[in-house]
Amino acid sequence: MTQAPLRDRYAGLRADLGAATAAALLVLVAVLVGRHLQDTRRTLFVHWPPLFADWDPHLGPGTPAAVVVAVSVVVCGPSVAARLPWRGLLLAAWGTALAWTWSLALVDGWQRGVAGRLTTRNEYLTVVGRFHDIPAALRDFTHHIVSGSPAPWPAHIAGHPPAATLTFVLLDRAGLRGGGWAGAWCVTVGASACVAVLVAVRALADERLARRAAPFLVMAPAAVWVGASADGYFAAVAAWSVALLALAVTGRSLAWAAGSGLLYGLTCYLSYGLTLFALIGAAVLVAGRHRVRERPVLPVLFLAGAAVVPVVFTPAGFDWWEGYRLLVTRYYQGVGGTRPYGYWVWANLACTVLITGPATAAGLRRTGALSARRRTAPRAEVRLALLVAAALLALLVADLSGMSKAETERIWLPFAMWLLAACAFLPRPRGWLAAQAALALLLNHLLFTGW
């Protein structure tokens, strides 16, 4: 190896470590400033800022399994991801993500870590009994969003369109009752988000980059919050919407476009803020613009699919725009109106560091450097950089909106999955994977991450 490439490699490594260090300093400052604000002003409404968590060092039944999964992925992940047949890799990624997420959740035990997560006073299972007549509940849904209205919805129900709650109502109707089944649904579906990202990266960029990203998507610190929160489920639905769109613009079947639109419509009725996934979808269309020009019916099929869920909910009596308007009122009636924007607008980004890890900070640095030289960079890498940049833009828009002050380590899981794809640009992946695993294990064993 000549001296110049060696210097370039070490310069890149130093820059990567600098980005990871800067991200760690952001977290440290957010902790110190947040601790001061909470102790002196009591306006943050979190016990361990910037996370919605409590200091609670503990071990649990999931600890041994979590350590085994972490060591296995760090040691074998990159080589296994490079060698497995593609379909085998997708199955292995989902299975390993399931093992990682389940083991982390069970560090807190079955009741506290899984079965009890969605049964607390602000969660979805508390209102299942109020949906015995689903059409009537939909017609009446917006009448209970604002605080002070008759029988106002708990926070998470009021804060989301009714498809979120209906998911758990339908699980209950199917006989899968209680917090255990609800938690298992969120973990099982949520863990598939990594597979969706891999499918999209392979379709839009290339298989080599998808394989390099796979261990990082599996070993995401975000798994601490995927198990077991509804936002992990939302992340998977949104991710599969993007994945199907990527298949539509790069493959032979136009049916993927309609499926993508259907899932995007559902995404919008699971969480108001996830309408921002339109930005990521737009990046997919830009990356595959030549195929889109060849098949102009593709956007039409996407829009037709996206109209299905609104066509079901609107005649049933739920007005999405009215629901969002009332949610804004409810948000500022509660702690959202007290939490200081000046702190959370940057502390939210510290939460993002904690769910995506130091490797993603380094990967985003490389994404920015690659975008700056996009005319000479490999086309596949430029497409992946575009996808990651769109996810980052969507996250920043959500941040600046002021409608996500705190708890973004959970709320922004759907965006975080796409930022993790930037880790495909990193050389020497095992060291970065070890840092990712260590962060997740420390967070899960030192804190109790309630929501």
Stockholm file with secondary structure:
# STOCKHOLM 1.0

chainA/1-451         MTQAPLRDRYAGLRADLGAATAAALLVLVAVLVGRHLQDTRRTLFVHWPPLFADWDPHLGPGTPAAVVVAVSVVVCGPSVAARLPWRGLLLAAWGTALAWTWSLALVDGWQRGVAGRLTTRNEYLTVVGRFHDIPAALRDFTHHIVSGSPAPWPAHIAGHPPAATLTFVLLDRAGLRGGGWAGAWCVTVGASACVAVLVAVRALADERLARRAAPFLVMAPAAVWVGASADGYFAAVAAWSVALLALAVTGRSLAWAAGSGLLYGLTCYLSYGLTLFALIGAAVLVAGRHRVRERPVLPVLFLAGAAVVPVVFTPAGFDWWEGYRLLVTRYYQGVGGTRPYGYWVWANLACTVLITGPATAAGLRRTGALSARRRTAPRAEVRLALLVAAALLALLVADLSGMSKAETERIWLPFAMWLLAACAFLPRPRGWLAAQAALALLLNHLLFTGW
#=GR chainA/1-451 SS CCHHHHHHHHHHHHHHHHHHHHHHHHHHHHHHHHHHHHHHTCCSCCSBTTBSCEECCCCCTTHHHHHHHHHHHHHHHHHHHHHSCHHHHHHHHHHHHHHHHHHHHHTTCHIIIIITTTSSTTSGGGGGGGGSSHHHHHHHGGGGSSTTSSSCCCHHHHTSCHHHHHHHHHHHHTTCCHHHHHHHHHHHHHHTHHHHHHHHHHHHTCHHHHHHHHHHHHTCTTHHHHTTCHHHHHHHHHHHHHHHHHHHHHSSCTHHHHHHHHHHHHHHHHCGGGGGHHHHHHHHHHHTHHHHHHCTHHHHHHHHHHTHHHHHHHHHTCCHHHHHHHHHHHHHHTGGGTSCHHHHHHHHHHHHHHHHHHHHHHHHHHHHHHHHTTTTSCHHHHHHHHHHHHHHHHHHHHHHTTSCCSCHHHHTHHHHHHHGGGGGGCSSHHHHHHHHHHHHHHHHHHEECCC
#=GC SS_cons         CCHHHHHHHHHHHHHHHHHHHHHHHHHHHHHHHHHHHHHHTCCSCCSBTTBSCEECCCCCTTHHHHHHHHHHHHHHHHHHHHHSCHHHHHHHHHHHHHHHHHHHHHTTCHIIIIITTTSSTTSGGGGGGGGSSHHHHHHHGGGGSSTTSSSCCCHHHHTSCHHHHHHHHHHHHTTCCHHHHHHHHHHHHHHTHHHHHHHHHHHHTCHHHHHHHHHHHHTCTTHHHHTTCHHHHHHHHHHHHHHHHHHHHHSSCTHHHHHHHHHHHHHHHHCGGGGGHHHHHHHHHHHTHHHHHHCTHHHHHHHHHHTHHHHHHHHHTCCHHHHHHHHHHHHHHTGGGTSCHHHHHHHHHHHHHHHHHHHHHHHHHHHHHHHHTTTTSCHHHHHHHHHHHHHHHHHHHHHHTTSCCSCHHHHTHHHHHHHGGGGGGCSSHHHHHHHHHHHHHHHHHHEECCC
//
